[in-house]
Amino acid sequence: MKNFVQPGHSIDVPAPAGGAVSGMPVIIGSLIGISSVTAAATVPISIQRTGVYTLPKTSALAIAIGDKLYWDATNSVVNKTASGNTLIGTAVSVAANPSPTVDVLLGPTTV
């Protein structure tokens, strides 16, 4: 196929304003991924677009498998609050209240 560019599981982008931290979400418009490296803004980085990642969550929040999860950029955690946050994926593990992390399957959800 002449127009194929790449599989898209991992893509290279410039780090956004504020930079990127290895293992944490990177959001550039509607493009979402997990940074492979820590880098300053504009430095080329690779972000992972697929897979399951353990991410920090709002500690005082119970999460069930299948819950939609949103990235709260202000507090650098996932939660279940859509307003003011960015949908990043779906919970694939149970996370009790309190607990520090949850496993998140990246990508759109139809729930």
Secondary structure, DSSP 8 states (H G I E B T S, - for coil): -TT-----SEEEEE--TT-B-TTSEEEETTEEEEESS-B-TTSEEEEE-SSEEEEEB-SS--B-TT-EEEEETTTTEEES--TTSEEEEEE-S-B-SS-SEEEEEES----
